[in-house]
């Protein structure tokens, strides 16, 4: 059983290494051919912001509160326009095939990064909550009070 688990972990690590190597090769190839890189921090930040606007708008629409309908549609529209702009820039700066492949991999990586970021954010918040709840109060004894003012 132990050997089986070790082989499974090794297969996962090798698969991840091959995936990362393939993405880096594709990015380098596109940079040499089109002078455009698909995988940058700026692009993933754009995916995150646009996806965030879109998802917050969808959540507000599902609440069915009348006062949130117009802002929700504005957020959905803004997120959709930003997503459309990213996809169109990917295709314009490369070509249809490379742009489609790069966009699909960006979407998959953005979903993974977003999930990992949400998980880390929740875990950090939980740890901070626990740390703040176990702090004992501090009492100051024999503090001199300046009453001259």
MODELLER restraints for C-alpha pairs under 7 A, 6 or more apart:
rsr = mdl.restraints
at = mdl.atoms
rsr.add(forms.Gaussian(group=physical.xy_distance, feature=features.Distance(at['CA:27:A'], at['CA:37:A']), mean=5.49, stdev=0.5))
rsr.add(forms.Gaussian(group=physical.xy_distance, feature=features.Distance(at['CA:27:A'], at['CA:38:A']), mean=6.03, stdev=0.5))
rsr.add(forms.Gaussian(group=physical.xy_distance, feature=features.Distance(at['CA:27:A'], at['CA:39:A']), mean=6.70, stdev=0.5))
rsr.add(forms.Gaussian(group=physical.xy_distance, feature=features.Distance(at['CA:30:A'], at['CA:36:A']), mean=5.92, stdev=0.5))
rsr.add(forms.Gaussian(group=physical.xy_distance, feature=features.Distance(at['CA:30:A'], at['CA:37:A']), mean=6.24, stdev=0.5))
rsr.add(forms.Gaussian(group=physical.xy_distance, feature=features.Distance(at['CA:31:A'], at['CA:37:A']), mean=5.31, stdev=0.5))
rsr.add(forms.Gaussian(group=physical.xy_distance, feature=features.Distance(at['CA:34:A'], at['CA:93:A']), mean=6.94, stdev=0.5))
rsr.add(forms.Gaussian(group=physical.xy_distance, feature=features.Distance(at['CA:34:A'], at['CA:94:A']), mean=5.74, stdev=0.5))
rsr.add(forms.Gaussian(group=physical.xy_distance, feature=features.Distance(at['CA:36:A'], at['CA:93:A']), mean=6.75, stdev=0.5))
rsr.add(forms.Gaussian(group=physical.xy_distance, feature=features.Distance(at['CA:38:A'], at['CA:102:A']), mean=6.18, stdev=0.5))
rsr.add(forms.Gaussian(group=physical.xy_distance, feature=features.Distance(at['CA:44:A'], at['CA:110:A']), mean=6.38, stdev=0.5))
rsr.add(forms.Gaussian(group=physical.xy_distance, feature=features.Distance(at['CA:47:A'], at['CA:83:A']), mean=7.00, stdev=0.5))
rsr.add(forms.Gaussian(group=physical.xy_distance, feature=features.Distance(at['CA:47:A'], at['CA:110:A']), mean=6.76, stdev=0.5))
rsr.add(forms.Gaussian(group=physical.xy_distance, feature=features.Distance(at['CA:50:A'], at['CA:79:A']), mean=4.41, stdev=0.5))
rsr.add(forms.Gaussian(group=physical.xy_distance, feature=features.Distance(at['CA:50:A'], at['CA:82:A']), mean=5.53, stdev=0.5))
rsr.add(forms.Gaussian(group=physical.xy_distance, feature=features.Distance(at['CA:50:A'], at['CA:83:A']), mean=6.02, stdev=0.5))
rsr.add(forms.Gaussian(group=physical.xy_distance, feature=features.Distance(at['CA:51:A'], at['CA:79:A']), mean=6.07, stdev=0.5))
rsr.add(forms.Gaussian(group=physical.xy_distance, feature=features.Distance(at['CA:53:A'], at['CA:75:A']), mean=5.24, stdev=0.5))
rsr.add(forms.Gaussian(group=physical.xy_distance, feature=features.Distance(at['CA:53:A'], at['CA:76:A']), mean=6.32, stdev=0.5))
rsr.add(forms.Gaussian(group=physical.xy_distance, feature=features.Distance(at['CA:53:A'], at['CA:78:A']), mean=6.88, stdev=0.5))
rsr.add(forms.Gaussian(group=physical.xy_distance, feature=features.Distance(at['CA:53:A'], at['CA:79:A']), mean=4.95, stdev=0.5))
rsr.add(forms.Gaussian(group=physical.xy_distance, feature=features.Distance(at['CA:54:A'], at['CA:75:A']), mean=5.89, stdev=0.5))
rsr.add(forms.Gaussian(group=physical.xy_distance, feature=features.Distance(at['CA:54:A'], at['CA:76:A']), mean=4.41, stdev=0.5))
rsr.add(forms.Gaussian(group=physical.xy_distance, feature=features.Distance(at['CA:54:A'], at['CA:79:A']), mean=4.45, stdev=0.5))
rsr.add(forms.Gaussian(group=physical.xy_distance, feature=features.Distance(at['CA:54:A'], at['CA:80:A']), mean=6.51, stdev=0.5))
rsr.add(forms.Gaussian(group=physical.xy_distance, feature=features.Distance(at['CA:57:A'], at['CA:72:A']), mean=4.21, stdev=0.5))
rsr.add(forms.Gaussian(group=physical.xy_distance, feature=features.Distance(at['CA:57:A'], at['CA:73:A']), mean=6.25, stdev=0.5))
rsr.add(forms.Gaussian(group=physical.xy_distance, feature=features.Distance(at['CA:57:A'], at['CA:75:A']), mean=4.90, stdev=0.5))
rsr.add(forms.Gaussian(group=physical.xy_distance, feature=features.Distance(at['CA:57:A'], at['CA:76:A']), mean=4.88, stdev=0.5))
rsr.add(forms.Gaussian(group=physical.xy_distance, feature=features.Distance(at['CA:58:A'], at['CA:72:A']), mean=6.81, stdev=0.5))
rsr.add(forms.Gaussian(group=physical.xy_distance, feature=features.Distance(at['CA:58:A'], at['CA:76:A']), mean=6.58, stdev=0.5))
rsr.add(forms.Gaussian(group=physical.xy_distance, feature=features.Distance(at['CA:60:A'], at['CA:68:A']), mean=6.36, stdev=0.5))
rsr.add(forms.Gaussian(group=physical.xy_distance, feature=features.Distance(at['CA:60:A'], at['CA:72:A']), mean=5.57, stdev=0.5))
rsr.add(forms.Gaussian(group=physical.xy_distance, feature=features.Distance(at['CA:61:A'], at['CA:69:A']), mean=6.12, stdev=0.5))
rsr.add(forms.Gaussian(group=physical.xy_distance, feature=features.Distance(at['CA:61:A'], at['CA:72:A']), mean=5.89, stdev=0.5))
rsr.add(forms.Gaussian(group=physical.xy_distance, feature=features.Distance(at['CA:87:A'], at['CA:103:A']), mean=6.30, stdev=0.5))
rsr.add(forms.Gaussian(group=physical.xy_distance, feature=features.Distance(at['CA:90:A'], at['CA:99:A']), mean=4.91, stdev=0.5))
rsr.add(forms.Gaussian(group=physical.xy_distance, feature=features.Distance(at['CA:90:A'], at['CA:103:A']), mean=6.75, stdev=0.5))
rsr.add(forms.Gaussian(group=physical.xy_distance, feature=features.Distance(at['CA:91:A'], at['CA:99:A']), mean=4.19, stdev=0.5))
rsr.add(forms.Gaussian(group=physical.xy_distance, feature=features.Distance(at['CA:91:A'], at['CA:100:A']), mean=6.84, stdev=0.5))
